[in-house]
């Protein structure tokens, strides 16, 4: 949050989003006043006159919130029931929609916390003490809302209060059952049902609220009354569909799928999740701005996971469901990748000055932060507001789905596609050959948490391995046996997890295309090592893709020409790597030309003209957010958010810099990769070579030489050329380059 100052108006003027301003006001509950509300209202009017419509609306919302907070503080200060009633009657003019909505939001949030405590998702028994504490907090607000509805006579207030009252009593009944108070629980459940039935039948409420009331009634029925549970679920679904309350439709279907799973009815589970996926697809196509599509996609991730699980069970009697499982898994991965791309788009239209100022403020705070989800949320909100502005550019979400036959057609000749899908408790591996799936998917019992831990340790090991020039002599003397700088253990573990289960299926293949998932995105599959010391590239070329349908896109963008090259290396004088200029010169010579200036202007001028772009420089990845990822060029950083505007017509981009294949470490669930690789995909380039960890300068130079020699002179494909270059560097044992730190950081993403 922004640091506290005596002037709330100044703090709000510097807020990065409406939500942050609302949170600031709530945290300043004891300081707000009617005078502040008037000041904020005047500030909003002035901004409106100045043409800053978005910020004007923010200040109007903050003014309304301030007045409501003052009313709430006054109501809470009254002691005794008679005095409270008298206050409510004398101050009824203050009870407007904003005040009611404030109390409603606070109460609903408290009850959501209670729901979370009652559904610990396998984390152990719910804590009765914690639930009781939250319910006591909600009790005052429920009574206050009830009193406001009675005093004002507002029928909508009373209807909404009945929904919250029924929810509150539902949770109290659950608490009493947890405490063994069976009789009390039954009596409270009856009261809860009465309030919820009233809400479900009240047409003043929105379809979403009425559907929610039916869902609460279904929860009251529970597994002990399956017919009643099903009746309320069906009623809630009918209300939500009729009112086009699509979020409620998605939630109700997931709940029905859960109960169908408990019954072992996997056909019903599959149907429900598939219906949700189809609905999400339609909603994404209708989304007006990126943020809307991103939100739909993120909420859909449990549906993809549930559909894959259902297919695995149905495949036991009908093996064709393994193909459907792959389709669902890949569709979810492709959508997650597109969501990641949405965070790096660049607005091309004029931006109102105050919106641009707010975005810059957010970016500055993110750069100084050690990680703040609120800042990430604020950035997405401001980008939505910018993209919604006239002439602004928005994400095209029409990329998926991709049928099984289309996926099979993408398998390279004499090759195989390995598609990974990570559940919380296990890993699936689909092996797709030219004729179809090579058997049923392998299932490895390993948690996402364990995979993440191993991946983090491998990355840390590679980073600690350090720069060859400064500490290599010491490490060679120790024969790389010091665990903090020895990656062999981790590469062997990952081989046993990710490759050994499908070893027989990939044996003899010319090329292996790896389609990783979630935490596996940052892993060097090509360097995974078996018990005999052999790596994957000893036997096959390796390429990577965020999704099979993205591979289809990259294949469609492929250009066959490799005649022209833009090769640029930042000079040592400008702060570049020591071999960067030499590397660019040698790469350019392969194409019969000279090196180009390592500047932003040169990149923008040549990206649409050259078949190959080779950049040798340092990177600025930012500690957490890919909004700050970029390449350090001689006239300033080239940020990844600028790259989509390049209109890149190259068939290959090679980023010879440190950790250029990294993604957003603050990405939310359902978001994949993005980063510089995604940015160049977005710009139109079908193949990107990028690095997974810091690159040793003395190894990058011979690797680039060998790669372009194989690519241009020998006519090898991109994946095979990279394989030959990596093997050539690995053979330089006298230089110590046989360690994966030197030869394995680069990987090819996209068309091979």
C-alpha positions in Angstrom: 0.0 0.0 0.0 1.0 3.6 -0.4 2.7 5.1 2.7 0.4 6.9 5.1 0.4 10.8 5.0 -1.8 13.3 6.9 -3.7 14.2 3.8 -6.1 11.4 2.6 -6.9 13.4 -0.5 -3.3 13.4 -1.6 -3.0 9.7 -1.0 -6.1 9.0 -3.0 -4.8 11.2 -5.8 -1.8 8.9 -5.9 -3.7 5.7 -5.7 -3.0 3.1 -8.3 -6.6 1.8 -8.6 -10.1 2.4 -7.3 -9.8 -0.7 -5.2 -6.7 0.5 -3.5 -8.4 3.8 -2.7 -11.4 1.9 -1.2 -9.0 -0.1 0.9 -7.2 3.0 2.0 -10.5 4.6 3.1 -11.5 1.4 5.0 -8.1 1.4 6.8 -8.7 5.0 7.7 -12.1 4.3 9.2 -11.6 6.5 12.3 -10.4 9.5 10.2 -13.0 9.8 7.5 -15.6 12.6 7.7 -18.4 14.2 5.8 -16.1 17.1 5.0 -13.7 14.6 3.3 -16.6 13.2 1.3 -17.4 16.7 0.0 -13.8 17.4 -0.9 -13.6 14.1 -2.8 -16.8 14.8 -4.6 -15.5 18.2 -5.7 -12.2 16.7 -6.9 -14.2 14.2 -9.0 -16.2 17.0 -10.6 -13.0 18.9 -11.4 -11.5 15.8 -13.1 -14.6 15.3 -15.1 -14.4 18.8 -16.4 -10.8 18.1 -17.3 -11.8 15.1 -19.4 -10.4 12.5 -17.0 -13.6 10.4 -16.9 -12.1 7.3 -15.4 -10.5 9.1 -12.5 -13.5 11.2 -12.0 -15.6 8.1 -11.5 -13.0 6.8 -9.0 -13.3 10.0 -6.9 -17.1 9.9 -7.0 -16.9 6.3 -5.8 -14.5 7.3 -3.0 -16.7 10.2 -1.9 -19.7 7.8 -1.7 -17.7 5.3 0.2 -16.5 7.9 2.7 -20.0 9.0 3.5 -21.0 5.4 4.0 -18.1 4.7 6.3 -19.0 7.8 8.4 -22.5 6.4 8.7 -21.2 3.0 9.7 -19.0 4.5 12.3 -21.9 6.5 13.8 -24.1 3.4 13.9 -21.4 1.3 15.6 -20.9 3.9 18.3 -24.5 3.7 19.5 -24.8 1.5 22.6 -28.0 -0.3 23.6 -30.9 -1.6 21.5 -33.3 1.4 22.1 -30.6 3.9 21.3 -29.7 2.0 18.2 -33.3 2.0 17.0 -33.6 5.8 17.7 -30.4 6.4 15.7 -31.7 4.4 12.8 -34.9 6.4 12.7 -33.3 9.8 13.0 -30.5 9.1 10.6 -32.5 7.2 8.0 -31.6 9.9 5.4 -28.0 8.6 5.4 -29.1 5.0 4.5 -28.6 5.1 0.8 -27.6 2.4 -1.7 -23.9 3.1 -1.1 -24.2 2.5 2.7 -26.2 -0.6 2.3 -23.7 -1.9 -0.4 -20.8 -1.2 1.9 -22.3 -3.2 4.8 -23.4 -5.9 2.3 -19.9 -6.3 0.9 -18.3 -6.5 4.4 -20.8 -9.1 5.5 -20.5 -11.1 2.3 -16.7 -11.1 2.6 -16.9 -12.3 6.2 -19.2 -15.1 5.3 -16.9 -16.1 2.4 -14.1 -16.4 4.9 -16.3 -18.7 7.0 -17.0 -20.8 3.9 -13.3 -21.1 3.4 -12.9 -22.3 7.0 -15.6 -24.9 6.6 -14.2 -26.2 3.4 -10.5 -26.7 4.2 -9.8 -28.7 1.0 -8.1 -31.6 2.8 -6.1 -29.4 5.1 -7.6 -31.0 8.2 -10.6 -30.5 10.4 -12.2 -27.0 10.3 -11.4 -24.8 13.3 -14.5 -24.3 15.4 -12.9 -21.4 17.2 -11.9 -19.6 14.0 -15.4 -20.1 12.5 -17.1 -18.8 15.7 -14.9 -15.7 15.6 -15.8 -14.9 12.0 -19.5 -15.6 12.7 -19.5 -13.2 15.7 -18.1 -10.6 13.4 -20.8 -11.2 10.8 -23.6 -11.2 13.4 -23.6 -7.4 13.9 -23.6 -6.6 10.2 -26.5 -9.0 9.5 -28.5 -7.4 12.3 -27.6 -3.9 11.0 -28.6 -4.7 7.5 -31.9 -6.1 8.8 -32.6 -3.0 10.7 -31.7 -0.7 7.8 -34.1 -2.6 5.6 -36.9 -2.4 8.2 -36.4 1.3 8.9 -36.2 2.4 5.2 -38.8 -0.1 4.0 -36.6 -0.8 1.0 -37.8 -4.1 -0.3 -34.6 -4.8 -2.2 -32.5 -4.3 0.9 -34.7 -6.7 2.8 -34.5 -9.3 0.0 -30.7 -9.1 -0.1 -30.6 -9.2 3.7 -32.6 -12.4 3.7 -29.9 -14.0 1.5 -27.2 -13.0 3.9 -29.2 -14.0 6.9 -29.9 -17.4 5.4 -26.2 -17.9 4.6 -25.2 -16.7 8.1 -27.6 -19.2 9.7 -26.4 -22.0 7.4 -22.9 -21.5 8.6 -24.0 -21.3 12.2 -25.8 -24.5 11.8 -22.7 -26.1 10.3 -20.7 -24.8 13.3 -23.2 -26.2 15.8 -23.0 -29.6 14.0 -19.3 -29.5 14.2 -19.5 -28.8 17.9 -21.8 -31.8 18.4 -24.9 -29.6 19.2 -27.2 -31.7 16.9 -30.6 -30.2 18.1 -29.4 -26.6 17.9 -28.0 -27.3 14.4 -31.3 -28.7 13.2 -33.3 -25.7 14.6 -30.9 -23.2 13.0 -31.0 -25.1 9.7 -34.8 -24.7 9.6 -34.4 -20.9 10.1 -31.7 -20.8 7.4 -34.0 -22.6 5.0 -36.8 -20.2 5.6 -34.6 -17.2 4.8 -33.0 -18.8 1.8 -36.3 -19.9 0.3 -37.6 -16.4 0.7 -34.5 -15.1 -1.2 -34.7 -17.7 -3.9 -38.4 -16.8 -4.6 -37.9 -13.0 -4.6 -37.7 -11.6 -8.1 -36.3 -8.3 -6.8 -33.0 -10.1 -6.5 -30.7 -10.7 -9.4 -30.6 -14.1 -11.1 -27.2 -14.7 -9.6 -28.4 -14.0 -6.1 -31.4 -16.2 -6.4 -29.3 -19.0 -7.8 -26.9 -18.6 -4.9 -29.8 -18.9 -2.5 -30.7 -22.2 -4.2 -27.1 -23.4 -3.9 -27.2 -22.6 -0.2 -30.4 -24.7 0.1 -28.6 -27.5 -1.7 -25.7 -27.2 0.9 -28.3 -27.4 3.7 -29.6 -30.7 2.2 -26.2 -32.2 1.8 -25.4 -35.8 0.9 -27.9 -37.2 3.3 -30.8 -35.8 1.2 -29.7 -36.4 -2.4 -33.1 -35.8 -4.0 -33.5 -32.5 -2.3 -29.9 -31.5 -3.1 -30.4 -32.3 -6.8 -33.7 -30.4 -6.8 -32.1 -27.2 -5.5 -29.2 -27.5 -7.8 -31.5 -27.9 -10.8 -33.6 -24.9 -9.7 -30.5 -22.7 -9.2 -29.2 -23.7 -12.6 -32.5 -22.9 -14.3 -32.6 -19.5 -12.6 -29.0 -18.7 -13.6 -29.4 -19.8 -17.2 -32.7 -17.8 -17.6 -31.1 -14.7 -16.2 -27.8 -15.2 -18.1 -25.9 -15.2 -14.8 -23.1 -17.2 -16.4 -20.7 -17.1 -13.4 -23.4 -18.7 -11.3 -24.0 -21.3 -14.1 -20.3 -22.3 -14.0 -20.3 -22.6 -10.2 -23.4 -24.6 -10.0 -22.3 -27.0 -12.7 -19.0 -27.5 -10.9 -20.9 -28.3 -7.7 -23.1 -30.8 -9.5 -20.0 -32.3 -11.0 -18.5 -32.7 -7.5 -21.6 -34.6 -6.3 -21.7 -36.7 -9.4 -18.1 -37.6 -8.8 -19.0 -38.7 -5.2 -21.6 -41.0 -6.8 -19.1 -42.3 -9.3 -21.1 -41.0 -12.2 -18.2 -40.0 -14.5 -20.4 -39.6 -17.6 -22.2 -36.8 -15.7 -19.0 -35.3 -14.5 -17.6 -35.2 -18.0 -20.8 -33.7 -19.5 -20.9 -30.9 -16.8 -17.3 -29.9 -17.2 -17.5 -30.0 -21.0 -20.6 -27.8 -20.9 -18.6 -25.3 -18.7 -15.7 -25.3 -21.1 -18.0 -24.6 -24.1 -19.7 -21.8 -22.2 -16.3 -20.3 -21.2 -15.3 -20.4 -24.9 -18.4 -18.4 -25.9 -17.8 -15.9 -23.1 -14.2 -15.4 -24.1 -15.2 -14.6 -27.7 -17.7 -12.0 -26.4 -15.3 -10.4 -24.0 -14.9 -6.7 -24.8 -11.4 -6.2 -23.3 -8.5 -8.4 -22.4 -9.2 -8.4 -18.6 -12.7 -9.9 -19.2 -11.3 -12.7 -21.3 -8.5 -13.3 -18.8 -10.9 -13.6 -15.9 -13.1 -16.1 -17.8 -10.1 -18.1 -18.7 -8.7 -18.2 -15.2 -12.1 -19.3 -13.8 -12.3 -22.0 -16.4 -9.0 -23.8 -15.3 -10.8 -26.1 -12.8 -13.1 -27.2 -15.6 -10.2 -28.3 -17.8 -8.7 -30.2 -14.9 -12.0 -31.8 -14.0 -12.7 -32.8 -17.6 -9.3 -34.4 -17.9 -9.9 -36.4 -14.7 -13.3 -37.5 -15.9 -11.8 -38.7 -19.3 -9.2 -40.8 -17.5 -11.9 -42.7 -15.6 -14.1 -43.1 -18.7 -11.2 -44.3 -20.7 -11.0 -47.4 -18.6 -14.0 -48.7 -20.6 -13.6 -46.6 -23.7 -9.9 -45.8 -24.7 -11.0 -43.1 -27.1 -11.4 -40.9 -24.0 -7.6 -40.7 -23.7 -7.7 -38.6 -26.9 -10.4 -36.4 -25.3 -8.3 -36.1 -22.2 -5.4 -34.8 -24.3 -7.7 -32.3 -26.1 -9.0 -30.9 -22.8 -5.5 -30.7 -21.3 -4.1 -28.9 -24.3 -7.1 -26.6 -24.6 -6.6 -25.5 -21.0 -2.8 -25.0 -21.5 -3.4 -22.9 -24.7 -5.9 -20.7 -23.0 -3.5 -20.2 -20.1 -0.8 -19.2 -22.5 -3.1 -16.7 -24.2 -3.9 -15.3 -20.8 -0.2 -14.8 -20.1 0.2 -13.0 -23.4 -2.6 -10.6 -22.5 -0.5 -9.2 -19.7 2.2 -8.1 -22.1 0.1 -6.4 -24.8 0.8 -2.9 -25.8 -1.8 -0.2 -26.3 -1.4 1.6 -29.6 -3.9 4.3 -29.3 -3.7 7.6 -27.4 -3.9 7.3 -23.6 -5.4 9.9 -21.4 -2.5 11.6 -19.5 -3.8 10.7 -16.0 -4.2 7.0 -16.9 -0.7 6.9 -18.3 0.5 8.6 -15.1 -1.2 6.0 -12.9 0.2 3.2 -15.0 3.7 4.5 -14.6 3.2 4.9 -10.9 2.1 1.2 -10.7 5.1 0.1 -12.7 7.5 2.1 -10.5 6.0 0.6 -7.3 6.2 -2.9 -8.8 9.9 -2.3 -9.6 10.6 -1.4 -6.0 8.4 -4.1 -4.5 9.4 -7.5 -3.4 6.1 -8.9 -4.6 2.6 -7.5 -4.1 -0.4 -9.2 -5.6 -2.3 -5.9 -5.2 0.0 -4.1 -7.6 -0.4 -6.9 -10.2 -4.2 -6.6 -9.9 -3.9 -2.8 -10.2 -1.8 -3.1 -13.3 -4.3 -5.4 -15.0 -7.1 -3.0 -14.0 -5.4 0.0 -15.5 -4.5 -1.9 -18.6 -8.2 -2.8 -19.1 -9.1 0.9 -18.8 -6.4 1.8 -21.3 -7.4 -1.0 -23.8 -11.1 0.0 -23.5 -10.1 3.5 -24.7 -10.9 4.2 -28.4 -8.3 2.9 -30.9 -6.6 0.8 -28.3 -5.4 -2.6 -29.3 -6.9 -5.7 -27.6 -6.0 -9.4 -27.5 -7.4 -11.7 -30.1 -8.6 -14.7 -28.2 -9.5 -16.8 -31.3 -6.8 -19.4 -31.3 -8.2 -22.6 -29.8 -9.6 -25.3 -29.8 -7.5 -27.8 -31.8 -8.9 -31.2 -32.6 -7.1 -34.5 -31.9 -6.5 -35.1 -35.6 -5.1 -31.6 -36.0 -2.7 -32.3 -33.1 -1.6 -35.6 -34.6 -0.8 -33.9 -37.9 1.7 -31.7 -36.0 3.9 -34.7 -34.9 7.2 -34.4 -36.8 8.3 -37.2 -39.0 10.1 -39.9 -37.0 9.2 -37.8 -33.9 7.0 -37.7 -30.9 5.2 -35.0 -28.9 5.3 -35.3 -25.1 2.5 -33.3 -23.5 2.6 -32.9 -19.8 -0.4 -32.0 -17.5 0.2 -31.4 -13.8 -2.6 -32.2 -11.3 -1.9 -31.1 -7.7 -1.0 -34.7 -6.7 0.3 -36.2 -9.9 1.8 -35.7 -13.4 0.3 -37.0 -16.6 2.4 -37.6 -19.7 0.8 -38.0 -23.1 3.0 -39.4 -25.9 1.6 -38.5 -29.3 3.1 -40.2 -32.3 2.4 -39.9 -36.1 -0.4 -42.5 -35.8 -2.0 -41.3 -32.6 -1.4 -41.8 -28.9 1.4 -44.3 -28.0 -0.6 -46.0 -25.3 -2.5 -44.6 -22.4 -0.9 -41.6 -20.6 1.6 -42.3 -17.9 0.6 -41.1 -14.4 3.4 -40.3 -12.0 2.6 -39.7 -8.3 4.4 -36.5 -7.6 2.9 -33.3 -6.1 3.0 -29.9 -7.7 4.7 -28.7 -4.6 7.5 -31.2 -4.9 8.0 -30.4 -8.5 8.1 -26.7 -7.7 10.7 -27.3 -5.0 12.9 -29.4 -7.3 12.6 -26.8 -10.1 13.6 -24.0 -7.7 16.6 -26.0 -6.4 17.7 -26.7 -10.0 17.5 -23.1 -11.0 19.3 -22.0 -7.8 22.0 -24.5 -8.6 22.5 -23.2 -12.1 22.6 -19.6 -10.8 25.1 -20.5 -8.1 27.2 -22.2 -10.7 28.1 -18.7 -11.5 30.2 -17.1 -14.3 32.9 -19.3 -15.8 35.5 -16.6 -15.9 35.4 -15.8 -12.2 35.0 -19.2 -10.4 35.4 -22.0 -12.9 39.0 -22.9 -11.9 37.8 -23.5 -8.3 34.8 -25.5 -9.4 36.8 -27.7 -11.8 39.4 -28.3 -9.1 36.6 -29.7 -6.9 35.3 -31.8 -9.9 31.9 -30.2 -9.5 31.2 -32.3 -6.5 30.0 -29.4 -4.3 26.2 -29.9 -4.1 25.3 -26.2 -4.3 26.9 -26.0 -7.7 26.2 -29.6 -8.9 23.1 -30.0 -11.0 23.5 -33.7 -11.8 21.4 -34.9 -8.9 18.4 -32.7 -10.0 18.7 -33.6 -13.7 18.7 -37.3 -12.8 15.6 -36.8 -10.6 13.7 -35.0 -13.3 14.7 -37.7 -15.8 13.2 -40.3 -13.6 10.0 -38.3 -13.1 9.4 -36.9 -16.6 11.2 -39.1 -19.2 11.9 -42.5 -17.7 8.1 -43.5 -17.7 8.0 -42.9 -21.5 11.6 -43.9 -22.3 10.5 -46.8 -24.5 8.1 -44.6 -26.5 10.7 -42.0 -27.4 13.5 -44.5 -28.1 14.7 -44.1 -31.7 12.8 -40.9 -32.4 14.6 -38.2 -34.4 12.9 -35.3 -32.6 11.0 -34.9 -29.4 8.7 -31.9 -29.0 8.1 -31.1 -25.3 4.9 -29.4 -24.2 5.3 -28.7 -20.5 2.8 -27.5 -18.0 3.0 -25.0 -15.1 6.2 -25.3 -13.1 7.7 -27.5 -15.7 7.9 -24.6 -18.2 11.3 -23.6 -16.9 13.0 -27.0 -17.0 15.7 -28.2 -19.4 14.2 -31.5 -20.6 17.0 -31.8 -23.2 19.6 -32.0 -20.3 17.7 -34.5 -18.2 20.2 -37.4 -17.5 19.6 -41.1 -17.1 21.5 -43.6 -14.9 24.0 -44.2 -17.6 24.8 -40.5 -18.0 22.9 -40.0 -21.3 20.8 -36.9 -22.0 17.8 -36.6 -24.2 19.8 -34.7 -26.9 22.3 -37.5 -27.1 19.6 -39.3 -29.1 17.1 -36.7 -30.4 16.7 -33.0 -31.2 14.4 -31.3 -28.8 11.9 -28.4 -29.2 9.4 -26.8 -26.8 6.0 -25.3 -27.1 3.5 -23.8 -24.6 0.7 -25.9 -26.2 0.1 -28.2 -29.1 -2.3 -25.7 -30.6 0.3 -23.0 -30.2 2.6 -25.3 -32.1 0.0 -25.4 -34.9 0.0 -21.6 -34.9 3.8 -21.4 -35.1 3.9 -24.0 -37.9 1.5 -21.8 -39.9 3.7 -18.7 -39.4 6.9 -20.6 -40.5 8.8 -19.0 -43.4 11.3 -21.1 -45.3 13.9 -18.4 -46.1 17.1 -18.0 -44.1 18.8 -15.4 -46.3 18.9 -12.2 -44.3 20.0 -11.6 -40.8 19.9 -8.8 -38.3 22.7 -9.6 -35.8 23.5 -7.1 -33.1 25.8 -7.2 -30.0 25.9 -4.5 -27.3 29.5 -3.3 -27.0 31.6 -3.6 -23.8 31.8 0.2 -23.8 28.0 0.3 -23.7 27.8 -2.2 -20.9 27.4 -5.4 -23.0 28.8 -8.9 -22.5 32.5 -9.2 -23.4 31.9 -11.4 -26.5 28.7 -9.7 -27.7 30.2 -7.7 -30.6 32.3 -10.6 -31.8 29.4 -13.0 -31.6 27.2 -10.6 -33.7 30.0 -10.2 -36.2 30.5 -13.9 -36.7 26.7 -14.6 -36.9 26.4 -11.9 -39.5 29.3 -13.3 -41.6 27.4 -16.6 -41.9 24.7 -14.7 -43.8 27.2 -12.7 -45.8 26.6 -9.4 -44.1 27.9 -7.2 -41.2 26.7 -6.6 -37.7 23.9 -4.1 -37.1 23.6 -1.4 -34.4 22.5 -2.8 -31.1 19.8 -0.2 -30.6 16.1 -0.1 -30.1 15.6 2.0 -33.3 17.5 -0.6 -35.3 15.5 -3.5 -34.0 12.2 -1.7 -34.7 13.4 -0.8 -38.2 14.6 -4.3 -39.2 12.3 -6.7 -37.4 10.0 -6.7 -40.4 12.7 -7.1 -42.9 15.1 -9.9 -41.8 14.7 -13.7 -41.7 16.8 -14.1 -38.6 17.2 -11.8 -35.6 20.2 -12.4 -33.3 20.6 -10.2 -30.2 23.6 -10.6 -27.9 23.2 -8.4 -24.8 22.3 -8.4 -21.2 18.7 -8.9 -20.0 16.6 -7.1 -17.4 14.1 -9.7 -16.3 12.8 -7.9 -13.2 12.6 -9.8 -10.0 9.0 -10.8 -10.2 6.9 -9.3 -12.9 7.4 -9.8 -16.6 6.2 -6.2 -17.1 9.8 -5.3 -16.5 11.4 -8.0 -18.6 13.5 -6.6 -21.3 16.8 -6.6 -23.2 19.4 -4.0 -22.5 20.4 -2.3 -25.8 22.7 0.6 -26.4 20.0 3.3 -26.4 17.9 1.9 -23.6 15.9 -1.2 -22.7 13.6 -3.0 -25.1 10.7 -4.0 -22.8 8.7 -7.1 -23.5 5.5 -5.1 -23.5 6.9 -3.2 -26.6 7.8 -6.3 -28.6 4.3 -7.2 -29.8 4.3 -3.9 -31.8 7.4 -5.0 -33.8 5.4 -6.6 -36.6 8.1 -9.3 -36.7 8.4 -11.2 -40.0 11.5 -13.2 -39.0 11.4 -17.0 -39.0 13.8 -17.1 -36.0 14.8 -14.9 -33.1 17.8 -15.9 -30.9 18.1 -14.1 -27.6 21.7 -14.6 -26.5 21.3 -13.2 -23.1 20.7 -14.4 -19.6 17.4 -16.0 -18.5 15.4 -14.9 -21.5 13.1 -17.9 -21.3 11.8 -16.9 -17.9 8.2 -16.3 -17.1 6.3 -14.2 -14.6 7.0 -15.6 -11.1 3.9 -13.7 -9.8 1.6 -15.2 -12.4 -1.7 -16.4 -11.0 -3.0 -19.9 -11.5 -4.1 -20.4 -15.1 -1.4 -18.2 -16.6 1.5 -19.7 -18.5 5.0 -18.6 -19.7 4.4 -15.1 -21.3 7.9 -13.5 -20.9 10.1 -12.6 -23.9 9.3 -15.8 -25.7 5.6 -15.1 -25.6 6.2 -11.5 -26.6 8.0 -12.5 -29.8 5.3 -15.1 -30.5 2.8 -12.2 -30.2 4.9 -10.2 -32.6 4.5 -12.9 -35.2 7.8 -14.9 -34.9 7.2 -18.7 -35.0 10.6 -19.8 -33.4 12.5 -18.3 -30.5 15.7 -19.5 -28.9 16.0 -18.3 -25.3 17.9 -19.2 -22.2 16.7 -20.8 -18.9 19.5 -19.4 -16.7 22.5 -17.0 -16.8 24.6 -17.6 -19.9 28.4 -18.0 -19.7 29.9 -15.6 -22.3 32.7 -17.9 -23.3 30.3 -20.7 -24.0 27.7 -18.6 -25.8 30.1 -17.6 -28.6 31.0 -21.1 -29.8 27.5 -22.3 -29.4 26.2 -19.5 -31.7 28.9 -20.3 -34.2 28.1 -24.0 -34.3 24.3 -23.4 -34.4 24.4 -21.1 -37.4 26.9 -23.2 -39.2 24.6 -26.2 -38.9 21.5 -24.2 -39.7 22.8 -22.2 -42.7 25.6 -24.2 -44.1 24.5 -27.8 -43.4 20.8 -27.1 -43.8 19.8 -28.7 -40.5 16.4 -27.9 -39.0 16.4 -25.4 -36.1 16.0 -28.0 -33.3 18.7 -30.3 -34.9 21.1 -27.4 -35.4 20.7 -26.4 -31.8 21.3 -30.0 -30.7 24.5 -30.2 -32.8 25.7 -26.9 -31.3 25.0 -28.0 -27.8 26.9 -31.3 -28.3 29.8 -29.4 -29.8 30.1 -27.2 -26.8 29.7 -30.1 -24.4 32.7 -31.9 -26.1 35.0 -29.0 -25.0 35.9 -30.8 -21.8 39.2 -29.0 -21.5 37.4 -25.7 -21.1 35.0 -27.3 -18.5 32.1 -26.8 -20.9 30.8 -30.4 -20.3 28.8 -29.2 -17.4 25.1 -28.5 -18.4 25.5 -25.0 -17.0 27.5 -24.1 -20.1 25.9 -26.1 -22.9 22.2 -26.5 -21.8 20.7 -23.0 -21.1 19.3 -22.4 -24.6 16.1 -24.1 -25.8 14.0 -23.7 -28.9 10.4 -22.6 -28.5 7.9 -22.9 -31.4 8.5 -24.3 -34.9 11.4 -26.6 -35.1 
